[in-house]
Amino acid sequence: MKRLLKPFKTNKAEGYIDTVVCVMAAMMVIVLALNVFSFLTLKQDMDHFAKELIDTATTYGRTNEQATDRYNELCDELGISPSVSYSGTTYYNASTGKVQLGETIHVTLTYQTYVRGLGVFKIPVTLKATFSGLSQKYWK
């Protein structure tokens, strides 16, 4: 019986266990760092996306035709498809998408993604980007 318990009392494998724990901890830190970097890059892309949309909307003074075309171009270019909502301060006609000269247009982008690298666990992350600009078109 003592011969069977002897392998469990030795300390020969302690170094291997420490090494495995250190490697697993290092991999978790790397996965976390890659997720943070990808979220920062995605946020930068969304800020660019929102700025381009608000530039288009303010130039044409409307948020439908040209802004939709620019949205589709940016989706193809950046590889993301965030949800978009437009609003205005005082004069904003939501049905025609027109904004009067000198009025502020607001665009808000929302994108839902997940933390990657955790296997079957999905932790949702929502990123938002908001920009504003003044309309440059006079509507009669």
C-alpha positions in Angstrom: 0.0 0.0 0.0 2.9 2.4 0.8 4.3 1.7 -2.6 1.1 2.9 -4.3 1.0 6.2 -2.4 4.6 7.0 -2.8 4.2 8.7 -6.3 1.6 11.1 -4.9 4.0 12.3 -2.2 6.9 13.3 -4.5 7.3 16.9 -5.6 8.8 16.2 -9.0 6.0 17.6 -11.2 5.5 20.9 -9.4 7.6 22.7 -12.0 5.4 21.5 -14.8 2.2 22.7 -13.0 3.7 26.1 -12.4 4.7 26.3 -16.1 1.3 25.4 -17.3 -0.4 28.0 -15.0 2.1 30.7 -16.2 1.5 29.9 -19.9 -2.3 29.9 -19.4 -2.1 33.3 -17.6 0.1 34.7 -20.4 -2.4 33.5 -23.0 -5.3 35.2 -21.2 -3.3 38.5 -21.0 -2.6 38.3 -24.8 -6.3 37.6 -25.6 -7.3 40.5 -23.5 -4.7 42.8 -25.1 -5.9 41.8 -28.6 -9.5 42.4 -27.7 -8.7 45.9 -26.4 -6.7 46.7 -29.5 -9.5 45.5 -31.8 -12.1 47.5 -29.9 -9.9 50.7 -30.2 -9.5 50.1 -33.9 -13.2 49.5 -34.3 -14.0 52.7 -32.4 -11.7 54.6 -34.7 -13.4 53.1 -37.7 -16.8 54.1 -36.4 -15.6 57.6 -35.7 -14.4 57.9 -39.3 -17.7 56.4 -40.5 -19.8 58.9 -38.5 -17.7 61.8 -39.6 -18.0 60.8 -43.3 -21.8 60.4 -42.9 -22.2 63.8 -41.2 -20.1 65.5 -43.9 -22.3 64.0 -46.6 -25.5 64.9 -44.8 -24.4 68.5 -44.1 -23.2 69.1 -47.6 -26.5 68.0 -49.2 -28.7 69.2 -46.4 -30.6 65.9 -46.2 -30.1 62.5 -44.6 -31.7 60.1 -47.1 -30.4 59.6 -50.7 -26.8 60.7 -50.8 -26.2 59.7 -47.1 -27.6 56.2 -47.8 -25.3 55.8 -50.8 -22.3 57.0 -48.7 -23.4 54.6 -45.9 -23.3 51.6 -48.3 -19.8 52.7 -49.6 -18.4 52.9 -46.1 -19.9 49.5 -45.2 -18.1 48.0 -48.1 -14.9 49.9 -47.3 -14.7 49.2 -43.6 -16.4 45.9 -43.4 -18.9 46.9 -40.6 -22.6 47.7 -40.8 -23.6 49.8 -37.8 -27.2 51.0 -37.2 -27.6 54.7 -38.0 -30.0 57.3 -36.6 -30.2 60.9 -37.6 -31.8 63.8 -35.7 -31.9 67.6 -35.9 -32.3 70.4 -33.4 -35.3 72.5 -34.6 -36.1 71.9 -38.3 -35.6 68.3 -39.2 -38.2 66.6 -41.5 -37.8 62.9 -40.9 -39.9 61.8 -43.8 -37.9 63.7 -46.4 -34.7 63.8 -44.4 -34.2 67.5 -45.1 -32.5 69.9 -42.7 -32.7 73.7 -43.1 -29.6 75.8 -43.7 -27.6 76.4 -40.5 -29.5 73.8 -38.5 -27.6 71.1 -36.7 -27.7 67.5 -37.9 -26.7 64.7 -35.4 -25.8 61.2 -36.5 -25.4 58.3 -34.0 -23.9 55.0 -35.0 -24.3 51.9 -32.9 -22.5 48.6 -33.4 -22.9 45.4 -31.4 -19.9 43.0 -31.2 -18.5 40.4 -28.8 -15.3 39.8 -26.8 -13.5 37.1 -28.7 -11.2 34.4 -27.5 -13.2 33.1 -24.6 -14.5 30.0 -26.3 -18.3 29.4 -25.9 -18.7 32.5 -23.7 -20.0 35.6 -25.5 -19.7 38.9 -23.7 -21.6 41.6 -25.7 -20.0 45.0 -26.3 -21.8 47.9 -27.8 -19.8 50.7 -29.4 -21.3 54.2 -30.2 -20.1 57.1 -32.2 -21.9 60.5 -32.4 -21.1 63.5 -34.6 -22.9 66.8 -35.3 -22.7 69.3 -38.1 -24.5 72.3 -39.6 -26.6 71.9 -42.7 -25.2 73.8 -45.7 -28.3 73.8 -47.9 -31.3 76.1 -48.0 -34.7 74.5 -48.6 -37.6 76.7 -49.9 
